[in-house]
């Protein structure tokens, strides 16, 4: 295993994936850096990547008319940013911006989707992990909505 595969093996999101599958995943990945304020992705653009933040913080934002960019979520160390690559039409639904200087692992979604099509066990493993992440984040969003609704009715 090369260095990137060791880094991937230590990521909580990928923990426990068999080494042969990590080797496949690593073929689609490379390290990247972003300066504070730099966008990782923009709403409407093709979602051809996703990221695991290894150090830093990324805000997931949406534009609200009359209010501008509103942070709906933050992604911190060892968390995943982006799942729009999984579902057609493979376009970003939000903006992702580095809040601090950020290091991440960039996964080429076209490469990884191809590997998942060839290896359904790999596809299932990744889909299961993304489903867990989506469930956790949707529950957090639900709590934000409840708080926002309660604040508006006090």
C-alpha positions in Angstrom: 0.0 0.0 0.0 1.3 3.5 -0.8 1.0 6.5 1.5 -2.4 7.7 0.2 -3.9 4.2 0.9 -2.6 4.4 4.5 -4.2 7.9 4.8 -7.5 6.5 3.4 -7.4 3.5 5.8 -7.2 5.9 8.8 -10.2 8.0 7.7 -13.2 7.2 9.9 -15.5 7.3 6.8 -13.5 4.5 5.1 -12.4 2.6 8.3 -12.8 -1.1 7.9 -12.9 -1.2 4.1 -10.8 -4.2 2.9 -7.3 -3.2 1.6 -8.1 -4.4 -2.0 -11.1 -2.0 -2.1 -9.0 0.8 -0.6 -6.5 0.3 -3.4 -9.3 0.7 -6.0 -10.6 3.9 -4.2 -7.0 5.3 -4.0 -6.7 5.1 -7.8 -9.4 7.8 -7.9 -8.0 10.1 -5.2 -5.4 12.7 -4.7 -4.6 15.3 -1.9 -5.6 18.9 -2.5 -5.5 22.2 -0.5 -7.8 25.1 -0.5 -7.2 28.6 0.9 -9.7 30.2 3.3 -12.6 31.6 1.2 -11.8 29.3 -1.8 -14.7 27.3 -3.2 -14.5 23.5 -3.4 -17.7 23.4 -5.4 -20.5 25.7 -6.7 -24.2 25.2 -6.9 -25.2 24.1 -10.4 -21.7 23.0 -11.5 -21.1 19.3 -12.4 -20.5 17.2 -9.3 -17.5 15.3 -10.5 -15.8 15.1 -7.2 -16.3 14.7 -3.5 -13.9 15.3 -0.6 -12.8 14.0 2.7 -11.6 17.0 4.7 -8.4 15.9 6.5 -7.7 19.3 8.1 -9.8 22.4 8.1 -13.4 23.5 7.9 -15.8 23.8 4.9 -19.1 25.6 5.0 -21.9 24.2 2.9 -24.0 27.2 1.8 -27.1 28.1 -0.1 -28.1 31.5 -1.5 -31.2 32.9 0.1 -32.9 35.8 -1.7 -32.5 39.0 0.3 -30.1 37.3 2.8 -27.2 36.1 0.6 -25.2 33.0 1.3 -26.4 31.1 4.4 -24.4 28.4 6.0 -26.5 25.3 6.4 -23.8 23.0 7.6 -20.1 22.8 8.3 -17.7 19.9 7.4 -14.7 19.5 9.7 -11.7 17.2 10.0 -12.2 13.7 8.8 -15.7 14.4 7.4 -17.1 14.0 3.9 -18.1 16.9 1.7 -20.4 16.2 -1.1 -22.8 13.4 -2.2 -24.3 15.0 -5.4 -21.8 12.9 -7.4 -23.9 9.8 -6.5 -27.2 10.9 -8.1 -28.1 12.1 -11.6 -28.0 14.8 -12.9 -24.6 14.9 -10.9 -24.8 18.6 -10.2 -24.0 20.4 -7.0 -27.1 21.6 -5.0 -25.1 23.9 -2.7 -21.8 25.8 -2.6 -18.9 24.5 -0.6 -16.4 27.0 0.7 -13.2 26.6 2.8 -13.7 28.5 6.0 -10.1 28.0 7.0 -7.0 26.8 5.1 -8.2 23.2 4.3 -6.5 20.0 3.3 -8.6 17.3 1.7 -8.6 14.2 -0.3 -10.3 14.8 -3.7 -12.1 11.8 -5.1 -12.8 11.8 -8.9 -16.4 10.8 -9.0 -16.3 9.7 -12.7 -13.5 7.3 -11.8 -15.2 6.0 -8.7 -18.6 5.6 -10.3 -16.9 3.5 -12.9 -15.2 1.3 -10.3 -18.5 0.9 -8.4 -20.2 -0.2 -11.7 -17.5 -2.8 -12.2 -17.4 -3.9 -8.5 -20.9 -3.9 -6.9 -19.4 -4.9 -3.5 -17.4 -1.6 -3.6 -20.5 0.3 -4.7 -22.6 -1.1 -1.9 -19.9 -0.4 0.7 -19.6 3.2 -0.4 -23.4 3.7 -0.8 -24.0 2.3 2.7 -21.4 4.8 4.2 -22.8 7.7 2.3 -26.4 6.8 3.4 -25.2 6.9 7.0 -23.7 10.3 6.5 -26.8 11.6 4.7 -29.1 10.3 7.5 -27.0 12.0 10.2 -26.9 15.3 8.3 -30.6 15.3 7.4 -31.4 14.8 11.1 -29.1 17.8 12.0 -30.9 19.8 9.3 -34.3 18.8 10.8 -33.1 20.2 14.1 -32.0 23.4 12.5 -35.4 23.8 10.9 -37.2 23.2 14.2 -35.0 25.8 15.9 -35.5 28.3 13.1 -39.3 27.7 13.2 -39.4 28.1 17.0 -37.3 31.4 16.8 -39.7 32.8 14.2 -42.8 32.1 16.4 -41.6 33.6 19.8 
